[in-house]
Amino acid sequence: MPAAVALAAVLAGCATTQPARVVEHDHKSVQEGRASFYSDVFTGRLTASGERYDPEHMTAAHATLPLGTWIRVTRIDDGRFVDVRVNDRCGCGAGRIVDLSRKAARRMDMLHAGVVRVRIEVLRR
């Protein structure tokens, strides 16, 4: 029993001199990776939400975020950003985390590059 009391005293002493560092981070709220955009071939096809893909809407595909989630996609290299609604799923590979509609990609000035590094932040679900 004395050993348990001594151990409790040591642990309590450590807790008061060196508080535990708690970092709250929801990995689904902020992500970094690469973004690409839909090919025109998909125009008019049904998305996972049941809507038809329209390249002139501000929409995106994401592998796991709930459909209807609004996200901010920010280019890491220049800070340009767009707010888009997730309405489709992507089987994003090669480090890609989101596929943007053509309109969103145009506003991000990424049509020529094709793929850019981005940060995604969930705005509302």
N, C-alpha and C positions, 0 to 999 in steps of 0.2 A: 504494500500500500504506500509506503513512503516513496518508492520509486515513481509511482503514478502521480503523487503530489508534486514531486520534483519536476517531472516531465511537464505537467500542467503549468507550473510556474515558469519554466523555460519557454514554453510555447506562448504563454501570455506575455512574457517579457519581449519576445520577438515581435508579437503583434503590436505592441505599443511603440516600439522603437522603429519598426519598419513595416508600415501598413502595406497590405497587399495591393498591388496595382491591378485595378479592374478596368479592362477596356471593353466597352460595349460596342459591338460592331455586328450588324446584321449583314452577312455576306450577300444577301439578296437585295439589300438596299443600295449598295454601291459596288460596282464591278468595273474592272478595267480589262480591255482586250481590244479586239479589232472589229470594225464594222465594215460591212459591204452593203450592196443594195440589190434590189430585185431586178432581174432581167425583164425586159418588155414582154418576153414570152409568157409571163404569168398574168398579164393584163386580162381581167375578166374572169379568171379562175377563182373558185371558192377558197377562202381562207379558213383556218381552223375555227374562226368565230361564226362562220356561215356567210360572211359578207363576201362580195366579189372584190378582188384586188383592183384598186384604182391607183395608178401611179401618181395621180395628182392629189391624193389625200395624204395627210401627215400620219402615216402608220408605220408599224414595224413588226418584225417577227423576232421572237425570243424563245429559247428552249424551255424555260421553266416559269417565268413570271405569269401570273394569272392574266387571262385575256381581259382586256378592258383597262389594264394598268397603264397609267400615264407615266412616262419616263423622260428625263432630260438626257440627251446624248451630247457629250461635249468632246470636240477634237482636242486631244492632248497637245498637239503641236502649235495650235494657234488660238484656242479658246472659243472657236465658233460653236454654237450649240443650237439644237432644235428640241422641241417638246413634241413627242409622238405618243400615239396610243398603240399598245400591243394588241394586234388582232389576229396574229398568226403564229405558228410554231416554225422554228427552223432547226434543221439538223446541223447547226453551225459547226464547222470543223476548222482545222488549221488555226486555232486561236481566235476564231470569230465568235463574238457573243451576241451580235444583233445584225439583222438585215433591215435596211431602211427602204422606204418607198423612194421612187425616183425624185419626187418633189423634195423630200427631206434631204436626200443626198445632194441635190442641187443647192439647197440652202447651206449645206455643210461644205460646199465647194469641193466635193470628192468624186465627181463624175469622171474626171480624167484619171485620178489615182486609182479608183476602184475600191481600194481597201485602205482604211486609215485607223490609227490607234485612237481609242475613245474611252471615256469614262461614262458609265450609266448610273444615274441616280433615280430612285423611285420617287415620284412626286406624289402620287396618290393611287390607291388600289380600289 
